[in-house]
Amino acid sequence: MLDQIEAKIRNGERIDEEEALYLLRHPDLNRIGRLANDVRESMWGRRCTYNINRHIHPTNVCVFRCTFCSFYRRPGQDGGYLVSPEEAVERAKALSDLGITELHMVGGCHPTAKTDYYCSLYRAIKEELPHIHIKSLTAVEVAWLARVSKQSFEEVLVRLKEAGLDSLPGGGAEIFAQRVRDLTCGGKCDAEEWLEVHRVAHRIGIPTNSTMLYGHIETDEEIVDHLSQLRKLQDETGGFMTFIPLAYHPENNVMEIEEGPSGQRSLQVFAVSRLFLDNIPHLKAYWVMLGLEIAQMALWYGADDLDGTVVDEHIYHDAGAITPDVLTVSDLRKLIAEAERDPIERDTLYRPIVRDEATGQILEIGKETIAS
């Protein structure tokens, strides 16, 4: 069957769910990886992109109790916080000399921080740093804002876009299967709501990312179902820029799973994702969760992006990630070059960035997304 699947892919035909499941279970990882790499290189050649970004978590207070989360604090619990617009601006400005082009802003679902709060946050940032791209709010957070603000998804997203929101990250998808969600993140938005938030965002011109949390209690069938639902929405809207498989980290949460996914499992998930998600342009190896070595290897199993400098990330480090707190541009370029890929800085929309080598100032941002 592997020969037939490979022939289909090399002929440019789409594989189905049964074939994706077969690939996910097949022991010949290297053959599947070579096939995924061929697809990746047909799209992007030797290129591997990265960006200069920092994370700001507006709040760690959350009304939900996801069993895999080590970041949240209950309302009223010690250690909970809500960042003011002024504080967010100061954090962003403090690193502006590093040349950041993106703020990645996600956090908890705070019981009293409504749409007005986030609008104030984005306006304050844009007033001081109008060139910064604001990638903020998972679909879970948007759904929560719609609930507490008593507005539709579209009404919330339109207001946020007008205030300065540029794109949505892909977090909160976890695994779409309701069985898994009931056991790991019951109460927060379900798969249909997550998909609908992204559908609405795409309709009103907000590009988004997509994710999947793997390596915990999900089955192979549930992984393929998750990928299939993303592919169907992308067929409909074309609004996903990238897909990011997120490796589960077992530390500091209540799931009582001793180990996360193996390197072999991660690479197989990446390869199958690249082969199945033929309509999502980019596949990101998020080094924070994968570890530097597996992230490098993933660049030969379908991935074409390493994320970025990721200054001040806490959600996954609180869950036990032992990766560095930040990578410099030199670190990223070295990682990419060691993997025999060509490092290219991008903005959030995957447009190539050219800088002055002496000053670091941006000379040009490409008008088109990076293509081979």
N, C-alpha and C positions, 0 to 999 in steps of 0.2 A: 504493500500500500504506500510505503514511503516513496517508491519510485514514481508512482502515479501522482502523488501530491507534489513532488518536486517538478514533474513535468508540467503540471497545471501552473505552478507559480512562475516557472521560466517562460511559459507561454502568455503570461500576463493575466491569467484567470484567477478569480477570487476563490479562496478555499472556504469551506463551510464549517459549521460548528463541530461536526463529527470529525472532520479532518484536523481541526485545531486541537481537539481533545486527544487524538492519536499522537500528534506531535508533542503535546505536553507530557505524554507518558512514555514516549519512545526513549530507549536507553542511549541511542547514538546522538549525544548532545553535540558533538563536534560537527557532524554532518548537517544537523539542523542549524547550528550556528553559522556554518559556511553559507548555507542558503540564505539565512537572514542577513548576513554580511553582504552577500551579493545584491540583495534588494536594497539594503542601506546605501551601498556604493553606487548603485544605479540612480539613486535619488540625490545623494550628497557628495559622492566622490570620497576624497580623503578628509573632507572638512569635518571639524568638530567645533561647535560653538560654545561660548560661555558669556556671561555678562557680569557687570560690576553692580552688585546689589547689597542691600542690607535689610534685615528683618526688624520690624517693630511690632510687638504684640500689644494691641491696644488694651487688652484685659486678659487676665487668667481666670476670672470669675465665670463660672458656667453653671447653668441650671441643669445640665444633663450629666449623666454618670457613665460615660463610656468606659468599659472595663479595660480597654487597652491604653487609656490616657493617663500619663503621669504628670501632666502639666496643670490641670484645672484645680481651682479651689472652689469650695462651696460658697454661696453667698453668706457673708458674715464671718467666714473662716479667716484666721490669721494668715497673712501672706498674700491675700487678695489685693488686686490693684485695678485702677482704671486710669489710663494715661490721659492727661489733658492735651488739648490741641497745642498749647504752648510747649509742653514737654516733647511732644512728637516732632515739632519743628526743630527744637534744639538738638534732638538726637540726629535728625537728618542733616542739619547744617554742620554738625560736628564732624561728619564724614564726607562733606561735600568736596573736600580737597582730594579725596581718593578717586573722584571722578564717577561716583555712583550715578547710574541712569535709572534705577528702579528701587522703589520701596515695596517690599512684600509685607503686607499687614493682615495677619489673621490672629484670632484669639478665641476666647470663650463666648458663649451666648449669655451676656450679662442681663440680669432681670430688669434693669432700669435704663441701660444705654440703648436708646432707640435710634431711629433713622436720623433724627436731628443731630445727635451726637456725632455720628460718622460724617454727616455733611459738614459740620463745623470742623472736624478733623481734616478732611480733604481740602476744604477752602483755605484753611490756615497754611497747609503745606504748599498748595499751589501758589498762594500769594507770595511766599518767600522763595519757593523753588519751582517756578513754573515749568521747567524743563524735565522735572522728575516724573517718571511714569509710575502711577499708583496702581499696583496690582493688589487687590484687597477683597476680603470677605469670601469665605467658602459659601457654597449653596446652602449649607446648613445655617450659617449666620444670616444669609439673606432671607431664608424661610422664617427664621426666628424674628427678624426685624418686621417682616410682613405680619406675623402673628401679633406681636406686641404693639405695632403701630396701626393695626387694623386696616392694612392696605394690601392691595394685590402685589404679586411679585413684580409686575411691570411698573406699578406706581413707585415702589421702593427703588427699583433699579434706575428708572428715569431720574428721580431726584438725586440719587447718588452719582449718576453720570454727569448731571448738570453741575454738581458740586466739585467734580474732579476725578471721579473713579474712571480709570482707563481700561482695566481688564479684571477678570476674576481668576484666581488660582483654581486648582481642581480638587482641593481637599474636601473631606467629608463624604466622599463616595464610598470609602471602605470596600465592602463587598455588597453588591446590590441584593443578593438573595435574602429574603425576609427571615429565613431561619437564622442566618448569621447575625443579621441586624438585631433580632430579638435578644440574642445572647450577648452581644457586644456593645450595642449602642441604641437600645430600645428607648423610644420616646422622641428622638430627634427625627428629622425629616426622613421619609422613606425614599426608595429608589425613584418612584414616580415623581416625587417633589424635587429631588435633586436634578433629575433630567429636565423637568419643566423649568426650573430656575435657569438652567443653561440654555434651554430652547428660547426662552424669553430674552435672555441676554443677547443671544446671537441675532434675534429678530430686530432688536433695537440698536445693533451695531457695537455691542461689547464683546470682544473676543475673549475666549476662555481656554483654560487647560483642563485636563482630565486625569484622574488618578485611579489606582486600585491598591488597597492594602492587602498584601498576601503573606502567607507563611504562618498562619495561626490556626483557625479551626475550619477554614474553608475547604471545600472539595475541589477536585479538578473541574468537575462539571460546573460548579459555581463560578470558577474563574472564567471559563469559556462563556458562560451566560453573561457575566459582567462585560467582557470584551464585546460580545455581540450587541448588547444594548447600546454601548458607546458607538459602535460602528453604524448602527441603524440611525442614531441621532445625527451623526456626522453626515450620513447620506442625505438626511433631510435638510440640514442647516449649513454644513461646511464651516462651522464656527470654532471648532477645536483647533488650537495651534499645536498642541503637543499632548502626549500621553506619558505619565510618570508612574511606573510601578514602584510602590513604596514597601520596603521590606519591614516586616513587623519586628519590633524590639521588645523583649520580654521583661526587662527590668522595671521595677518601681510601679507595677500596676497589679491588678487583682485577677488577671486571667489565669495565673498559675500554669503558664506554659514555660518550660525550662529553657528552650532554645528557639531562636528565630530561624528563618530559612537558611539552608546551606548555600554555599557559593554555586554549586551545581544547580540547585533549584532556581536561584535568582537568574542565572544565565539562561536557563530554559524558558523562564517566564518572559525574559526580554526577547529572546529569539522568536518565540511564538507570537508575542505581541506585535513585533515588527511584521511578521508574515501575515497575521490576521487583520491587523488594522491598516489595511492598504489605503485608506482615505484620510488618515491623520498624518500630517507631514512629518512631525518630529517625535522622537523617542528620547526621553531624558533619563540619564543615569544620575540620580540625585545622590551625590557622593556622601552627603551627611548621613543617610540611612544605609547605604550600601557598604560604606568603607571605601577607602581610596583604591585598594587593589582590585576589588570586584568592579568598581566603577570604571577603572581603566579597561578591564577585560570586557566589560559590556560594550565598549566601543567597537569590538569585533563580533558582537552578537546582536547587532541591530541598532544600538544607541548612537545618536549623532550630537548629543548635547550633554554637558556636565553641570548645568545650572550655573552658579556664579560664586562670588566671594562669600555670600551668605553670612554677613556680619551679624552677630547677636541673635542667633537662632536658639530657642529654648525648648520648643515642644518635643523634638526628637532627642535632644541631648538630655532632657529630664527623664526620657524613657530609657536611657542607658547607652545612647550612641557614644562611641569612644573616638569618633572622628574629631579633627581639630575644630575649635570654635569659629575659625575663619581661615580662608585660604587667600593669599595674595594673588594678584594677577600673575606674578612670576611663578607661583606654585601651580596655578591652573595651567598655564602654558607649558610648564615642564611636564606635568602629568599627561597632557595631551600629546606632546611631542614624544615622550617615552613610549607611548602607545602607537607611535608612527602614524599619527594623525596631524592634520594641519590646523593649529589653533586660530580661530577667528572670533573676535569680540562681536557681540550682537547687542541690539536693544531687545526689549521685551517682545516686540513684534517680529523678531528674527531678521531684522535688517542689519546688514554689516556696518560696523563703526570703524572709521579710520581716525587715528589720533596722531598728534604731533609727538614724535618719540622723545623730544627733549622736555616738553612742558606737560604732556599728557592731555592737552586740550583737544576736544573733539573737532576734527577738521571737516568730517563729512559723515552723514548717516545715509546709507543707501535708500533709494526710493522703493526698491523692490525687496522682497524677502529673499534670503539666501537660497540659491539654487545651483545645481551643478551645471 
